[in-house]
Amino acid sequence: MTGVQTCALPISLSLYKVPISSFALLMIVVAGIINYRTAKLPCPLDSELGRVCMETRRRSQRLYFISTGIFAFASFFTYVVPLII
């Protein structure tokens, strides 16, 4: 068989980019709400468990902001840049 073979995945992703982006936004909003609500909960009084609890909260918050930044960056290049070009 001669010829150029292409992968159908990029085509499928481009056809469904709005539903995929909407679902990702919904998941980021849900994660943000959960992150906000758990930040208000008390950590254990035990010093070791309390330290691990606070460390996990900071790590979770960092991961959330990184994920939000990646989503905003990808959305910009998916929806805004093609309008400019």
C-alpha positions as CSV (number, residue, x, y, z in Angstrom):
1,M,0.0,0.0,0.0
2,T,1.5,3.3,-1.0
3,G,0.4,6.8,-0.1
4,V,0.2,9.0,2.9
5,Q,-1.6,7.7,6.0
6,T,-3.1,10.1,8.3
7,C,-4.3,9.8,11.9
8,A,-8.0,10.5,12.4
9,L,-7.6,11.6,16.0
10,P,-6.7,15.3,15.3
11,I,-9.7,15.5,12.9
12,S,-12.0,14.1,15.5
13,L,-10.7,16.4,18.2
14,S,-11.1,19.5,16.0
15,L,-14.7,18.4,15.2
16,Y,-15.6,18.2,18.8
17,K,-13.5,21.0,20.3
18,V,-16.4,22.9,21.7
19,P,-17.9,20.0,23.7
20,I,-14.4,18.9,24.8
21,S,-13.5,22.5,26.0
22,S,-16.9,22.9,27.7
23,F,-16.5,19.6,29.6
24,A,-12.9,20.6,30.6
25,L,-14.2,24.0,31.8
26,L,-16.9,22.3,33.8
27,M,-14.4,20.0,35.4
28,I,-12.1,22.9,36.3
29,V,-15.0,24.8,37.9
30,V,-16.1,21.7,39.9
31,A,-12.4,21.2,41.0
32,G,-12.2,24.8,42.0
33,I,-15.4,24.6,44.1
34,I,-14.2,21.4,45.8
35,N,-10.7,22.9,46.4
36,Y,-12.3,26.1,47.9
37,R,-14.6,24.1,50.2
38,T,-11.9,21.8,51.4
39,A,-9.6,24.7,52.2
40,K,-12.1,25.8,54.8
41,L,-12.1,22.5,56.6
42,P,-9.9,22.1,59.7
43,C,-6.7,20.0,59.6
44,P,-6.0,17.4,62.3
45,L,-4.5,18.6,65.6
46,D,-1.7,16.0,65.5
47,S,1.4,18.0,64.4
48,E,2.5,15.5,61.8
49,L,-1.0,15.0,60.3
50,G,-1.6,18.7,60.4
51,R,1.6,19.4,58.5
52,V,0.8,16.8,55.8
53,C,-2.7,18.2,55.6
54,M,-1.5,21.8,54.9
55,E,1.2,20.5,52.5
56,T,-1.5,18.6,50.5
57,R,-3.7,21.7,50.4
58,R,-0.9,23.8,49.0
59,R,0.0,21.2,46.5
60,S,-3.7,20.9,45.5
61,Q,-4.0,24.6,45.1
62,R,-0.8,24.8,43.0
63,L,-2.0,22.0,40.7
64,Y,-5.4,23.7,40.3
65,F,-3.8,27.0,39.3
66,I,-1.4,25.3,36.9
67,S,-4.3,23.4,35.3
68,T,-6.4,26.6,35.0
69,G,-3.4,28.3,33.3
70,I,-2.9,25.4,30.9
71,F,-6.6,25.5,30.0
72,A,-6.6,29.3,29.5
73,F,-3.4,29.0,27.3
74,A,-4.9,26.1,25.2
75,S,-8.3,27.9,24.9
76,F,-6.5,31.1,23.6
77,F,-4.7,29.2,20.9
78,T,-7.8,27.1,20.1
79,Y,-10.3,29.9,19.7
80,V,-8.6,33.3,19.6
81,V,-5.5,32.8,17.5
82,P,-7.3,31.2,14.5
83,L,-9.5,34.4,14.3
84,I,-6.4,36.6,14.2
85,I,-4.5,34.5,11.6
